[in-house]
Amino acid sequence: MQPFSFATAAHLICEPGSVQRLVPLCQAWGARSVVLVTDAGIVRQDFFTEVRSAFANSGVALHLFDGVVAGAPEHVISNAA
């Protein structure tokens, strides 16, 4: 396994319309590339189209890992790395 660093979220936003705030927040933090870690169920939701569109037009590259499962076995974690 490749070494890596992980820091838990210091800032969480949970509110209606927060999808529209995602890209501006990433830009404000100076991000040029973002890894979004989620599960396939979220990616299939209608609102996720907005997420992809917002990043596509933003200049912030979106990298998606949608293989999250509860109690993930080691091979799932390795695939995410």
C-alpha positions in Angstrom: 0.0 0.0 0.0 1.2 3.5 -0.8 1.7 5.8 2.2 -0.8 8.6 2.5 -2.1 11.2 4.9 -5.8 11.5 6.0 -7.4 14.4 8.0 -11.0 14.2 9.0 -13.4 17.0 7.9 -13.0 20.1 9.9 -16.0 21.8 8.2 -19.3 20.2 7.4 -22.2 21.8 5.6 -25.6 20.3 5.6 -28.3 22.5 4.2 -30.7 22.8 1.2 -28.9 23.9 -1.9 -25.4 23.0 -0.5 -24.5 21.3 -3.9 -24.3 24.7 -5.4 -21.8 25.8 -2.7 -19.4 22.9 -3.3 -17.3 24.2 -6.2 -17.1 27.8 -4.8 -15.8 26.4 -1.5 -13.2 24.3 -3.3 -12.1 27.3 -5.3 -11.9 29.5 -2.1 -9.7 26.9 -0.5 -7.4 27.0 -3.6 -8.2 23.5 -4.8 -7.3 22.7 -8.4 -8.3 19.0 -8.0 -10.8 17.3 -5.7 -11.3 13.7 -4.8 -14.9 13.0 -4.0 -15.4 9.7 -2.0 -18.9 8.4 -1.9 -21.0 5.3 -2.7 -22.7 4.3 -5.9 -26.1 5.1 -4.5 -25.3 8.8 -4.1 -23.9 8.9 -7.6 -27.2 7.5 -9.0 -29.2 10.3 -7.4 -30.6 13.1 -9.6 -28.7 15.8 -7.8 -25.3 14.3 -8.6 -25.7 15.5 -12.2 -25.5 19.0 -10.8 -22.3 18.1 -9.0 -20.6 16.8 -12.2 -21.8 19.8 -14.2 -20.6 22.3 -11.6 -17.1 20.8 -11.6 -17.0 20.4 -15.4 -17.4 24.1 -15.9 -15.3 25.3 -12.9 -11.6 24.6 -13.7 -11.5 22.3 -10.6 -10.8 18.7 -11.7 -13.2 16.2 -10.1 -11.9 12.7 -9.4 -14.6 10.3 -8.2 -14.3 7.2 -6.1 -17.8 5.7 -5.7 -16.8 2.3 -4.2 -17.6 3.0 -0.6 -19.4 0.3 1.3 -20.1 -0.1 5.0 -17.4 -2.1 6.8 -15.3 -1.9 3.6 -12.9 -4.9 3.1 -9.2 -4.2 2.5 -9.5 -4.6 -1.3 -12.0 -1.7 -1.5 -9.8 0.5 0.6 -6.8 -0.4 -1.5 -8.7 0.5 -4.7 -9.5 3.9 -3.3 -5.9 4.6 -2.6 
